[in-house]
Amino acid sequence: MIPERGSYAVDTRTDRIGQVMDRYGLFVQLRPPGGGLEWDCPPDALRPAARHDELRARVAELNRGSRLSSS
C-alpha cells in the first residue's frame, strides 16, 4: 500500500523519512522534511511513518538549519 500524497513514509532500505510527493513509474518520490532533493523508493520498501519518525526527522532538520545559520 502506498501512503497518500503529503503524508510521511519511511524508506526501509535506509531508514530515511520523507514526505510522499508523487508516484513516478514504478517508484514513489519522497522529499526530506523541510525540503531538499527528492529520491525514488520502490513501494515495497515503504512503510507509513510513525509519529516518532516524523518528530525525529523534523528535529534533525531544525538542527541542520541551526548549524547552517550559525556558520
CHARMM-style PDB file with segment names, atoms N, HN, CA, C and O in Angstrom:
ATOM      1  N   MET     1       0.835  -1.187   0.000  1.00  0.00      PROA
ATOM      2  CA  MET     1       0.000   0.000   0.000  1.00  0.00      PROA
ATOM      3  C   MET     1       0.881   1.252   0.000  1.00  0.00      PROA
ATOM      4  O   MET     1       1.818   1.358   0.791  1.00  0.00      PROA
ATOM      5  N   ILE     2       0.580   2.176  -0.871  1.00  0.00      PROA
ATOM      6  HN  ILE     2      -0.182   2.090  -1.514  1.00  0.00      PROA
ATOM      7  CA  ILE     2       1.348   3.412  -0.977  1.00  0.00      PROA
ATOM      8  C   ILE     2       0.682   4.482  -0.119  1.00  0.00      PROA
ATOM      9  O   ILE     2      -0.510   4.750  -0.276  1.00  0.00      PROA
ATOM     10  N   PRO     3       1.442   5.093   0.784  1.00  0.00      PROA
ATOM     11  CA  PRO     3       0.869   6.180   1.588  1.00  0.00      PROA
ATOM     12  C   PRO     3       0.389   7.314   0.680  1.00  0.00      PROA
ATOM     13  O   PRO     3       0.929   7.516  -0.408  1.00  0.00      PROA
ATOM     14  N   GLU     4      -0.607   8.037   1.123  1.00  0.00      PROA
ATOM     15  HN  GLU     4      -1.046   7.873   2.006  1.00  0.00      PROA
ATOM     16  CA  GLU     4      -1.159   9.097   0.280  1.00  0.00      PROA
ATOM     17  C   GLU     4      -0.211  10.284   0.171  1.00  0.00      PROA
ATOM     18  O   GLU     4       0.629  10.514   1.042  1.00  0.00      PROA
ATOM     19  N   ARG     5      -0.362  11.026  -0.907  1.00  0.00      PROA
ATOM     20  HN  ARG     5      -1.044  10.839  -1.615  1.00  0.00      PROA
ATOM     21  CA  ARG     5       0.463  12.194  -1.170  1.00  0.00      PROA
ATOM     22  C   ARG     5       0.367  13.173   0.001  1.00  0.00      PROA
ATOM     23  O   ARG     5      -0.720  13.437   0.515  1.00  0.00      PROA
ATOM     24  N   GLY     6       1.505  13.698   0.410  1.00  0.00      PROA
ATOM     25  HN  GLY     6       2.388  13.483  -0.006  1.00  0.00      PROA
ATOM     26  CA  GLY     6       1.559  14.653   1.509  1.00  0.00      PROA
ATOM     27  C   GLY     6       1.835  14.009   2.855  1.00  0.00      PROA
ATOM     28  O   GLY     6       2.242  14.692   3.796  1.00  0.00      PROA
ATOM     29  N   SER     7       1.618  12.700   2.961  1.00  0.00      PROA
ATOM     30  HN  SER     7       1.288  12.146   2.197  1.00  0.00      PROA
ATOM     31  CA  SER     7       1.900  12.027   4.229  1.00  0.00      PROA
ATOM     32  C   SER     7       3.392  11.687   4.292  1.00  0.00      PROA
ATOM     33  O   SER     7       4.116  11.849   3.310  1.00  0.00      PROA
ATOM     34  N   TYR     8       3.833  11.220   5.440  1.00  0.00      PROA
ATOM     35  HN  TYR     8       3.244  11.089   6.238  1.00  0.00      PROA
ATOM     36  CA  TYR     8       5.230  10.844   5.620  1.00  0.00      PROA
ATOM     37  C   TYR     8       5.353   9.336   5.596  1.00  0.00      PROA
ATOM     38  O   TYR     8       4.479   8.608   6.067  1.00  0.00      PROA
ATOM     39  N   ALA     9       6.480   8.882   5.025  1.00  0.00      PROA
ATOM     40  HN  ALA     9       7.189   9.473   4.642  1.00  0.00      PROA
ATOM     41  CA  ALA     9       6.759   7.456   4.939  1.00  0.00      PROA
ATOM     42  C   ALA     9       8.242   7.240   5.192  1.00  0.00      PROA
ATOM     43  O   ALA     9       9.047   8.161   5.061  1.00  0.00      PROA
ATOM     44  N   VAL    10       8.593   6.015   5.555  1.00  0.00      PROA
ATOM     45  HN  VAL    10       7.939   5.266   5.662  1.00  0.00      PROA
ATOM     46  CA  VAL    10       9.979   5.658   5.824  1.00  0.00      PROA
ATOM     47  C   VAL    10      10.462   4.725   4.715  1.00  0.00      PROA
ATOM     48  O   VAL    10       9.822   3.721   4.404  1.00  0.00      PROA
ATOM     49  N   ASP    11      11.595   5.077   4.132  1.00  0.00      PROA
ATOM     50  HN  ASP    11      12.115   5.893   4.384  1.00  0.00      PROA
ATOM     51  CA  ASP    11      12.273   4.213   3.167  1.00  0.00      PROA
ATOM     52  C   ASP    11      13.013   3.171   4.003  1.00  0.00      PROA
ATOM     53  O   ASP    11      14.020   3.483   4.638  1.00  0.00      PROA
ATOM     54  N   THR    12      12.520   1.950   4.004  1.00  0.00      PROA
ATOM     55  HN  THR    12      11.702   1.696   3.488  1.00  0.00      PROA
ATOM     56  CA  THR    12      13.080   0.920   4.886  1.00  0.00      PROA
ATOM     57  C   THR    12      14.470   0.466   4.450  1.00  0.00      PROA
ATOM     58  O   THR    12      15.164  -0.212   5.208  1.00  0.00      PROA
ATOM     59  N   ARG    13      14.880   0.827   3.248  1.00  0.00      PROA
ATOM     60  HN  ARG    13      14.317   1.378   2.631  1.00  0.00      PROA
ATOM     61  CA  ARG    13      16.239   0.471   2.806  1.00  0.00      PROA
ATOM     62  C   ARG    13      17.280   1.288   3.542  1.00  0.00      PROA
ATOM     63  O   ARG    13      18.395   0.821   3.773  1.00  0.00      PROA
ATOM     64  N   THR    14      16.916   2.524   3.916  1.00  0.00      PROA
ATOM     65  HN  THR    14      16.010   2.903   3.728  1.00  0.00      PROA
ATOM     66  CA  THR    14      17.890   3.433   4.528  1.00  0.00      PROA
ATOM     67  C   THR    14      17.425   3.987   5.875  1.00  0.00      PROA
ATOM     68  O   THR    14      18.178   4.685   6.553  1.00  0.00      PROA
ATOM     69  N   ASP    15      16.187   3.678   6.263  1.00  0.00      PROA
ATOM     70  HN  ASP    15      15.575   3.111   5.712  1.00  0.00      PROA
ATOM     71  CA  ASP    15      15.557   4.207   7.479  1.00  0.00      PROA
ATOM     72  C   ASP    15      15.395   5.727   7.401  1.00  0.00      PROA
ATOM     73  O   ASP    15      15.376   6.411   8.424  1.00  0.00      PROA
ATOM     74  N   ARG    16      15.282   6.237   6.195  1.00  0.00      PROA
ATOM     75  HN  ARG    16      15.298   5.682   5.364  1.00  0.00      PROA
ATOM     76  CA  ARG    16      15.139   7.680   5.949  1.00  0.00      PROA
ATOM     77  C   ARG    16      13.664   8.018   5.791  1.00  0.00      PROA
ATOM     78  O   ARG    16      12.923   7.294   5.127  1.00  0.00      PROA
ATOM     79  N   ILE    17      13.243   9.116   6.401  1.00  0.00      PROA
ATOM     80  HN  ILE    17      13.845   9.704   6.940  1.00  0.00      PROA
ATOM     81  CA  ILE    17      11.851   9.537   6.306  1.00  0.00      PROA
ATOM     82  C   ILE    17      11.706  10.586   5.220  1.00  0.00      PROA
ATOM     83  O   ILE    17      12.608  11.393   4.992  1.00  0.00      PROA
ATOM     84  N   GLY    18      10.573  10.566   4.559  1.00  0.00      PROA
ATOM     85  HN  GLY    18       9.841   9.910   4.744  1.00  0.00      PROA
ATOM     86  CA  GLY    18      10.309  11.562   3.535  1.00  0.00      PROA
ATOM     87  C   GLY    18       8.819  11.795   3.373  1.00  0.00      PROA
ATOM     88  O   GLY    18       7.998  10.959   3.750  1.00  0.00      PROA
ATOM     89  N   GLN    19       8.491  12.931   2.814  1.00  0.00      PROA
ATOM     90  HN  GLN    19       9.159  13.609   2.508  1.00  0.00      PROA
ATOM     91  CA  GLN    19       7.109  13.254   2.501  1.00  0.00      PROA
ATOM     92  C   GLN    19       6.803  12.703   1.116  1.00  0.00      PROA
ATOM     93  O   GLN    19       7.560  12.918   0.170  1.00  0.00      PROA
ATOM     94  N   VAL    20       5.697  11.998   1.009  1.00  0.00      PROA
ATOM     95  HN  VAL    20       5.082  11.824   1.778  1.00  0.00      PROA
ATOM     96  CA  VAL    20       5.295  11.422  -0.271  1.00  0.00      PROA
ATOM     97  C   VAL    20       4.867  12.556  -1.192  1.00  0.00      PROA
ATOM     98  O   VAL    20       3.928  13.296  -0.898  1.00  0.00      PROA
ATOM     99  N   MET    21       5.580  12.678  -2.325  1.00  0.00      PROA
ATOM    100  HN  MET    21       6.343  12.076  -2.564  1.00  0.00      PROA
ATOM    101  CA  MET    21       5.307  13.753  -3.267  1.00  0.00      PROA
ATOM    102  C   MET    21       4.474  13.270  -4.447  1.00  0.00      PROA
ATOM    103  O   MET    21       3.552  13.957  -4.886  1.00  0.00      PROA
ATOM    104  N   ASP    22       4.802  12.085  -4.959  1.00  0.00      PROA
ATOM    105  HN  ASP    22       5.551  11.527  -4.602  1.00  0.00      PROA
ATOM    106  CA  ASP    22       4.126  11.590  -6.151  1.00  0.00      PROA
ATOM    107  C   ASP    22       4.559  10.159  -6.406  1.00  0.00      PROA
ATOM    108  O   ASP    22       5.440   9.619  -5.737  1.00  0.00      PROA
ATOM    109  N   ARG    23       3.921   9.571  -7.380  1.00  0.00      PROA
ATOM    110  HN  ARG    23       3.205  10.009  -7.924  1.00  0.00      PROA
ATOM    111  CA  ARG    23       4.346   8.262  -7.870  1.00  0.00      PROA
ATOM    112  C   ARG    23       4.797   8.466  -9.304  1.00  0.00      PROA
ATOM    113  O   ARG    23       4.092   9.082 -10.104  1.00  0.00      PROA
ATOM    114  N   TYR    24       5.967   7.951  -9.626  1.00  0.00      PROA
ATOM    115  HN  TYR    24       6.540   7.451  -8.977  1.00  0.00      PROA
ATOM    116  CA  TYR    24       6.514   8.119 -10.967  1.00  0.00      PROA
ATOM    117  C   TYR    24       6.961   6.746 -11.452  1.00  0.00      PROA
ATOM    118  O   TYR    24       7.944   6.196 -10.956  1.00  0.00      PROA
ATOM    119  N   GLY    25       6.249   6.205 -12.404  1.00  0.00      PROA
ATOM    120  HN  GLY    25       5.450   6.651 -12.807  1.00  0.00      PROA
ATOM    121  CA  GLY    25       6.565   4.872 -12.897  1.00  0.00      PROA
ATOM    122  C   GLY    25       6.413   3.849 -11.792  1.00  0.00      PROA
ATOM    123  O   GLY    25       5.359   3.754 -11.163  1.00  0.00      PROA
ATOM    124  N   LEU    26       7.453   3.094 -11.560  1.00  0.00      PROA
ATOM    125  HN  LEU    26       8.309   3.172 -12.072  1.00  0.00      PROA
ATOM    126  CA  LEU    26       7.431   2.047 -10.535  1.00  0.00      PROA
ATOM    127  C   LEU    26       7.842   2.547  -9.160  1.00  0.00      PROA
ATOM    128  O   LEU    26       7.902   1.763  -8.213  1.00  0.00      PROA
ATOM    129  N   PHE    27       8.125   3.834  -9.035  1.00  0.00      PROA
ATOM    130  HN  PHE    27       8.077   4.471  -9.805  1.00  0.00      PROA
ATOM    131  CA  PHE    27       8.669   4.369  -7.788  1.00  0.00      PROA
ATOM    132  C   PHE    27       7.762   5.425  -7.164  1.00  0.00      PROA
ATOM    133  O   PHE    27       6.934   6.043  -7.833  1.00  0.00      PROA
ATOM    134  N   VAL    28       7.948   5.605  -5.873  1.00  0.00      PROA
ATOM    135  HN  VAL    28       8.621   5.103  -5.330  1.00  0.00      PROA
ATOM    136  CA  VAL    28       7.312   6.689  -5.125  1.00  0.00      PROA
ATOM    137  C   VAL    28       8.398   7.714  -4.868  1.00  0.00      PROA
ATOM    138  O   VAL    28       9.509   7.360  -4.473  1.00  0.00      PROA
ATOM    139  N   GLN    29       8.088   8.971  -5.089  1.00  0.00      PROA
ATOM    140  HN  GLN    29       7.186   9.259  -5.410  1.00  0.00      PROA
ATOM    141  CA  GLN    29       9.065  10.029  -4.855  1.00  0.00      PROA
ATOM    142  C   GLN    29       8.858  10.614  -3.464  1.00  0.00      PROA
ATOM    143  O   GLN    29       7.749  10.984  -3.081  1.00  0.00      PROA
ATOM    144  N   LEU    30       9.946  10.685  -2.729  1.00  0.00      PROA
ATOM    145  HN  LEU    30      10.847  10.384  -3.040  1.00  0.00      PROA
ATOM    146  CA  LEU    30       9.942  11.207  -1.358  1.00  0.00      PROA
ATOM    147  C   LEU    30      10.825  12.436  -1.289  1.00  0.00      PROA
ATOM    148  O   LEU    30      11.829  12.534  -1.995  1.00  0.00      PROA
ATOM    149  N   ARG    31      10.445  13.372  -0.434  1.00  0.00      PROA
ATOM    150  HN  ARG    31       9.629  13.292   0.139  1.00  0.00      PROA
ATOM    151  CA  ARG    31      11.241  14.579  -0.205  1.00  0.00      PROA
ATOM    152  C   ARG    31      11.505  14.692   1.292  1.00  0.00      PROA
ATOM    153  O   ARG    31      10.602  14.462   2.096  1.00  0.00      PROA
ATOM    154  N   PRO    32      12.728  15.043   1.675  1.00  0.00      PROA
ATOM    155  CA  PRO    32      13.026  15.190   3.097  1.00  0.00      PROA
ATOM    156  C   PRO    32      12.164  16.276   3.739  1.00  0.00      PROA
ATOM    157  O   PRO    32      11.816  17.254   3.077  1.00  0.00      PROA
ATOM    158  N   PRO    33      11.816  16.119   5.009  1.00  0.00      PROA
ATOM    159  CA  PRO    33      11.086  17.185   5.705  1.00  0.00      PROA
ATOM    160  C   PRO    33      11.893  18.471   5.643  1.00  0.00      PROA
ATOM    161  O   PRO    33      13.109  18.453   5.831  1.00  0.00      PROA
ATOM    162  N   GLY    34      11.236  19.564   5.385  1.00  0.00      PROA
ATOM    163  HN  GLY    34      10.247  19.578   5.232  1.00  0.00      PROA
ATOM    164  CA  GLY    34      11.930  20.842   5.290  1.00  0.00      PROA
ATOM    165  C   GLY    34      12.477  21.121   3.905  1.00  0.00      PROA
ATOM    166  O   GLY    34      13.079  22.172   3.684  1.00  0.00      PROA
ATOM    167  N   GLY    35      12.281  20.207   2.968  1.00  0.00      PROA
ATOM    168  HN  GLY    35      11.792  19.353   3.148  1.00  0.00      PROA
ATOM    169  CA  GLY    35      12.727  20.418   1.599  1.00  0.00      PROA
ATOM    170  C   GLY    35      14.014  19.697   1.283  1.00  0.00      PROA
ATOM    171  O   GLY    35      14.615  19.054   2.143  1.00  0.00      PROA
ATOM    172  N   GLY    36      14.418  19.812   0.068  1.00  0.00      PROA
ATOM    173  HN  GLY    36      13.930  20.335  -0.631  1.00  0.00      PROA
ATOM    174  CA  GLY    36      15.631  19.140  -0.374  1.00  0.00      PROA
ATOM    175  C   GLY    36      15.347  18.299  -1.598  1.00  0.00      PROA
ATOM    176  O   GLY    36      14.251  18.337  -2.157  1.00  0.00      PROA
ATOM    177  N   LEU    37      16.337  17.548  -2.002  1.00  0.00      PROA
ATOM    178  HN  LEU    37      17.227  17.517  -1.548  1.00  0.00      PROA
ATOM    179  CA  LEU    37      16.221  16.722  -3.197  1.00  0.00      PROA
ATOM    180  C   LEU    37      15.345  15.502  -2.945  1.00  0.00      PROA
ATOM    181  O   LEU    37      15.485  14.811  -1.936  1.00  0.00      PROA
ATOM    182  N   GLU    38      14.452  15.260  -3.873  1.00  0.00      PROA
ATOM    183  HN  GLU    38      14.338  15.822  -4.692  1.00  0.00      PROA
ATOM    184  CA  GLU    38      13.608  14.073  -3.793  1.00  0.00      PROA
ATOM    185  C   GLU    38      14.428  12.845  -4.165  1.00  0.00      PROA
ATOM    186  O   GLU    38      15.440  12.941  -4.858  1.00  0.00      PROA
ATOM    187  N   TRP    39      13.973  11.696  -3.692  1.00  0.00      PROA
ATOM    188  HN  TRP    39      13.151  11.618  -3.129  1.00  0.00      PROA
ATOM    189  CA  TRP    39      14.578  10.435  -4.104  1.00  0.00      PROA
ATOM    190  C   TRP    39      13.470   9.445  -4.405  1.00  0.00      PROA
ATOM    191  O   TRP    39      12.336   9.591  -3.948  1.00  0.00      PROA
ATOM    192  N   ASP    40      13.823   8.440  -5.181  1.00  0.00      PROA
ATOM    193  HN  ASP    40      14.744   8.322  -5.552  1.00  0.00      PROA
ATOM    194  CA  ASP    40      12.869   7.413  -5.576  1.00  0.00      PROA
ATOM    195  C   ASP    40      12.979   6.208  -4.661  1.00  0.00      PROA
ATOM    196  O   ASP    40      14.071   5.814  -4.250  1.00  0.00      PROA
ATOM    197  N   CYS    41      11.836   5.636  -4.354  1.00  0.00      PROA
ATOM    198  HN  CYS    41      10.950   5.956  -4.688  1.00  0.00      PROA
ATOM    199  CA  CYS    41      11.784   4.471  -3.493  1.00  0.00      PROA
ATOM    200  C   CYS    41      10.746   3.496  -4.055  1.00  0.00      PROA
ATOM    201  O   CYS    41       9.639   3.907  -4.401  1.00  0.00      PROA
ATOM    202  N   PRO    42      11.091   2.217  -4.147  1.00  0.00      PROA
ATOM    203  CA  PRO    42      10.085   1.260  -4.582  1.00  0.00      PROA
ATOM    204  C   PRO    42       8.998   1.132  -3.510  1.00  0.00      PROA
ATOM    205  O   PRO    42       9.301   1.173  -2.317  1.00  0.00      PROA
ATOM    206  N   PRO    43       7.744   0.979  -3.921  1.00  0.00      PROA
ATOM    207  CA  PRO    43       6.649   0.920  -2.945  1.00  0.00      PROA
ATOM    208  C   PRO    43       6.799  -0.189  -1.903  1.00  0.00      PROA
ATOM    209  O   PRO    43       6.346  -0.038  -0.768  1.00  0.00      PROA
ATOM    210  N   ASP    44       7.428  -1.296  -2.280  1.00  0.00      PROA
ATOM    211  HN  ASP    44       7.795  -1.419  -3.202  1.00  0.00      PROA
ATOM    212  CA  ASP    44       7.572  -2.389  -1.311  1.00  0.00      PROA
ATOM    213  C   ASP    44       8.634  -2.101  -0.252  1.00  0.00      PROA
ATOM    214  O   ASP    44       8.788  -2.877   0.691  1.00  0.00      PROA
ATOM    215  N   ALA    45       9.367  -0.998  -0.393  1.00  0.00      PROA
ATOM    216  HN  ALA    45       9.242  -0.368  -1.159  1.00  0.00      PROA
ATOM    217  CA  ALA    45      10.370  -0.603   0.605  1.00  0.00      PROA
ATOM    218  C   ALA    45       9.870   0.561   1.456  1.00  0.00      PROA
ATOM    219  O   ALA    45      10.661   1.203   2.147  1.00  0.00      PROA
ATOM    220  N   LEU    46       8.572   0.838   1.417  1.00  0.00      PROA
ATOM    221  HN  LEU    46       7.929   0.316   0.856  1.00  0.00      PROA
ATOM    222  CA  LEU    46       7.988   1.922   2.205  1.00  0.00      PROA
ATOM    223  C   LEU    46       7.150   1.395   3.343  1.00  0.00      PROA
ATOM    224  O   LEU    46       6.519   0.342   3.246  1.00  0.00      PROA
ATOM    225  N   ARG    47       7.158   2.145   4.418  1.00  0.00      PROA
ATOM    226  HN  ARG    47       7.670   3.000   4.496  1.00  0.00      PROA
ATOM    227  CA  ARG    47       6.194   1.915   5.492  1.00  0.00      PROA
ATOM    228  C   ARG    47       5.709   3.273   5.958  1.00  0.00      PROA
ATOM    229  O   ARG    47       6.465   4.244   5.920  1.00  0.00      PROA
ATOM    230  N   PRO    48       4.461   3.361   6.398  1.00  0.00      PROA
ATOM    231  CA  PRO    48       3.977   4.645   6.914  1.00  0.00      PROA
ATOM    232  C   PRO    48       4.835   5.088   8.098  1.00  0.00      PROA
ATOM    233  O   PRO    48       5.257   4.268   8.913  1.00  0.00      PROA
ATOM    234  N   ALA    49       5.081   6.370   8.180  1.00  0.00      PROA
ATOM    235  HN  ALA    49       4.738   7.036   7.518  1.00  0.00      PROA
ATOM    236  CA  ALA    49       5.886   6.904   9.280  1.00  0.00      PROA
ATOM    237  C   ALA    49       5.045   6.979  10.546  1.00  0.00      PROA
ATOM    238  O   ALA    49       3.903   7.439  10.530  1.00  0.00      PROA
ATOM    239  N   ALA    50       5.631   6.522  11.629  1.00  0.00      PROA
ATOM    240  HN  ALA    50       6.559   6.148  11.641  1.00  0.00      PROA
ATOM    241  CA  ALA    50       5.010   6.691  12.941  1.00  0.00      PROA
ATOM    242  C   ALA    50       5.273   8.120  13.399  1.00  0.00      PROA
ATOM    243  O   ALA    50       6.159   8.792  12.871  1.00  0.00      PROA
ATOM    244  N   ARG    51       4.518   8.575  14.363  1.00  0.00      PROA
ATOM    245  HN  ARG    51       3.798   8.029  14.792  1.00  0.00      PROA
ATOM    246  CA  ARG    51       4.674   9.947  14.860  1.00  0.00      PROA
ATOM    247  C   ARG    51       6.110  10.216  15.306  1.00  0.00      PROA
ATOM    248  O   ARG    51       6.644  11.296  15.052  1.00  0.00      PROA
ATOM    249  N   HSD    52       6.740   9.246  15.969  1.00  0.00      PROA
ATOM    250  HN  HSD    52       6.307   8.369  16.176  1.00  0.00      PROA
ATOM    251  CA  HSD    52       8.116   9.464  16.442  1.00  0.00      PROA
ATOM    252  C   HSD    52       9.095   9.576  15.267  1.00  0.00      PROA
ATOM    253  O   HSD    52      10.095  10.285  15.377  1.00  0.00      PROA
ATOM    254  N   ASP    53       8.833   8.897  14.153  1.00  0.00      PROA
ATOM    255  HN  ASP    53       8.020   8.321  14.064  1.00  0.00      PROA
ATOM    256  CA  ASP    53       9.680   9.038  12.969  1.00  0.00      PROA
ATOM    257  C   ASP    53       9.621  10.466  12.440  1.00  0.00      PROA
ATOM    258  O   ASP    53      10.642  11.072  12.115  1.00  0.00      PROA
ATOM    259  N   GLU    54       8.401  10.985  12.363  1.00  0.00      PROA
ATOM    260  HN  GLU    54       7.572  10.493  12.627  1.00  0.00      PROA
ATOM    261  CA  GLU    54       8.189  12.336  11.861  1.00  0.00      PROA
ATOM    262  C   GLU    54       8.883  13.365  12.756  1.00  0.00      PROA
ATOM    263  O   GLU    54       9.540  14.282  12.264  1.00  0.00      PROA
ATOM    264  N   LEU    55       8.732  13.206  14.059  1.00  0.00      PROA
ATOM    265  HN  LEU    55       8.199  12.461  14.459  1.00  0.00      PROA
ATOM    266  CA  LEU    55       9.370  14.131  15.000  1.00  0.00      PROA
ATOM    267  C   LEU    55      10.889  14.066  14.907  1.00  0.00      PROA
ATOM    268  O   LEU    55      11.564  15.094  14.961  1.00  0.00      PROA
ATOM    269  N   ARG    56      11.420  12.869  14.769  1.00  0.00      PROA
ATOM    270  HN  ARG    56      10.872  12.034  14.725  1.00  0.00      PROA
ATOM    271  CA  ARG    56      12.876  12.688  14.641  1.00  0.00      PROA
ATOM    272  C   ARG    56      13.401  13.431  13.415  1.00  0.00      PROA
ATOM    273  O   ARG    56      14.432  14.100  13.480  1.00  0.00      PROA
ATOM    274  N   ALA    57      12.693  13.308  12.311  1.00  0.00      PROA
ATOM    275  HN  ALA    57      11.855  12.764  12.259  1.00  0.00      PROA
ATOM    276  CA  ALA    57      13.112  13.974  11.074  1.00  0.00      PROA
ATOM    277  C   ALA    57      13.024  15.491  11.200  1.00  0.00      PROA
ATOM    278  O   ALA    57      13.908  16.204  10.725  1.00  0.00      PROA
ATOM    279  N   ARG    58      11.976  15.982  11.829  1.00  0.00      PROA
ATOM    280  HN  ARG    58      11.258  15.402  12.215  1.00  0.00      PROA
ATOM    281  CA  ARG    58      11.817  17.433  11.972  1.00  0.00      PROA
ATOM    282  C   ARG    58      12.886  18.023  12.891  1.00  0.00      PROA
ATOM    283  O   ARG    58      13.400  19.109  12.624  1.00  0.00      PROA
ATOM    284  N   VAL    59      13.220  17.325  13.958  1.00  0.00      PROA
ATOM    285  HN  VAL    59      12.803  16.442  14.175  1.00  0.00      PROA
ATOM    286  CA  VAL    59      14.277  17.797  14.861  1.00  0.00      PROA
ATOM    287  C   VAL    59      15.620  17.812  14.135  1.00  0.00      PROA
ATOM    288  O   VAL    59      16.394  18.758  14.282  1.00  0.00      PROA
ATOM    289  N   ALA    60      15.899  16.777  13.360  1.00  0.00      PROA
ATOM    290  HN  ALA    60      15.271  16.009  13.241  1.00  0.00      PROA
ATOM    291  CA  ALA    60      17.146  16.736  12.598  1.00  0.00      PROA
ATOM    292  C   ALA    60      17.219  17.899  11.620  1.00  0.00      PROA
ATOM    293  O   ALA    60      18.278  18.504  11.452  1.00  0.00      PROA
ATOM    294  N   GLU    61      16.105  18.215  10.975  1.00  0.00      PROA
ATOM    295  HN  GLU    61      15.245  17.724  11.112  1.00  0.00      PROA
ATOM    296  CA  GLU    61      16.073  19.328  10.025  1.00  0.00      PROA
ATOM    297  C   GLU    61      16.286  20.663  10.731  1.00  0.00      PROA
ATOM    298  O   GLU    61      17.005  21.525  10.226  1.00  0.00      PROA
ATOM    299  N   LEU    62      15.668  20.836  11.892  1.00  0.00      PROA
ATOM    300  HN  LEU    62      15.084  20.135  12.302  1.00  0.00      PROA
ATOM    301  CA  LEU    62      15.857  22.074  12.667  1.00  0.00      PROA
ATOM    302  C   LEU    62      17.314  22.219  13.111  1.00  0.00      PROA
ATOM    303  O   LEU    62      17.882  23.310  13.050  1.00  0.00      PROA
ATOM    304  N   ASN    63      17.904  21.130  13.552  1.00  0.00      PROA
ATOM    305  HN  ASN    63      17.443  20.244  13.603  1.00  0.00      PROA
ATOM    306  CA  ASN    63      19.314  21.150  13.961  1.00  0.00      PROA
ATOM    307  C   ASN    63      20.217  21.502  12.783  1.00  0.00      PROA
ATOM    308  O   ASN    63      21.170  22.268  12.928  1.00  0.00      PROA
ATOM    309  N   ARG    64      19.915  20.944  11.632  1.00  0.00      PROA
ATOM    310  HN  ARG    64      19.141  20.322  11.514  1.00  0.00      PROA
ATOM    311  CA  ARG    64      20.699  21.234  10.423  1.00  0.00      PROA
ATOM    312  C   ARG    64      20.594  22.723  10.088  1.00  0.00      PROA
ATOM    313  O   ARG    64      21.602  23.359   9.781  1.00  0.00      PROA
ATOM    314  N   GLY    65      19.403  23.272  10.143  1.00  0.00      PROA
ATOM    315  HN  GLY    65      18.584  22.755  10.393  1.00  0.00      PROA
ATOM    316  CA  GLY    65      19.197  24.692   9.858  1.00  0.00      PROA
ATOM    317  C   GLY    65      19.922  25.575  10.850  1.00  0.00      PROA
ATOM    318  O   GLY    65      20.450  26.624  10.480  1.00  0.00      PROA
ATOM    319  N   SER    66      19.952  25.166  12.097  1.00  0.00      PROA
ATOM    320  HN  SER    66      19.523  24.314  12.398  1.00  0.00      PROA
ATOM    321  CA  SER    66      20.618  25.926  13.137  1.00  0.00      PROA
ATOM    322  C   SER    66      22.134  25.957  12.900  1.00  0.00      PROA
ATOM    323  O   SER    66      22.772  26.995  13.076  1.00  0.00      PROA
ATOM    324  N   ARG    67      22.694  24.828  12.506  1.00  0.00      PROA
ATOM    325  HN  ARG    67      22.175  23.986  12.364  1.00  0.00      PROA
ATOM    326  CA  ARG    67      24.139  24.772  12.226  1.00  0.00      PROA
ATOM    327  C   ARG    67      24.485  25.639  11.018  1.00  0.00      PROA
ATOM    328  O   ARG    67      25.519  26.308  11.007  1.00  0.00      PROA
ATOM    329  N   LEU    68      23.626  25.630  10.006  1.00  0.00      PROA
ATOM    330  HN  LEU    68      22.786  25.087  10.015  1.00  0.00      PROA
ATOM    331  CA  LEU    68      23.904  26.418   8.804  1.00  0.00      PROA
ATOM    332  C   LEU    68      23.833  27.910   9.077  1.00  0.00      PROA
ATOM    333  O   LEU    68      24.626  28.678   8.532  1.00  0.00      PROA
ATOM    334  N   SER    69      22.889  28.332   9.915  1.00  0.00      PROA
ATOM    335  HN  SER    69      22.245  27.708  10.358  1.00  0.00      PROA
ATOM    336  CA  SER    69      22.736  29.760  10.180  1.00  0.00      PROA
ATOM    337  C   SER    69      23.809  30.311  11.116  1.00  0.00      PROA
ATOM    338  O   SER    69      24.049  31.518  11.134  1.00  0.00      PROA
ATOM    339  N   SER    70      24.457  29.443  11.892  1.00  0.00      PROA
ATOM    340  HN  SER    70      24.262  28.462  11.877  1.00  0.00      PROA
ATOM    341  CA  SER    70      25.489  29.914  12.801  1.00  0.00      PROA
ATOM    342  C   SER    70      26.869  29.899  12.166  1.00  0.00      PROA
ATOM    343  O   SER    70      27.844  30.318  12.790  1.00  0.00      PROA
ATOM    344  N   SER    71      26.960  29.424  10.941  1.00  0.00      PROA
ATOM    345  HN  SER    71      26.168  29.084  10.434  1.00  0.00      PROA
ATOM    346  CA  SER    71      28.277  29.364  10.248  1.00  0.00      PROA
ATOM    347  C   SER    71      28.682  30.722   9.735  1.00  0.00      PROA
ATOM    348  OT1 SER    71      29.747  30.862   9.134  1.00  0.00      PROA
TER     349      SER     71
END
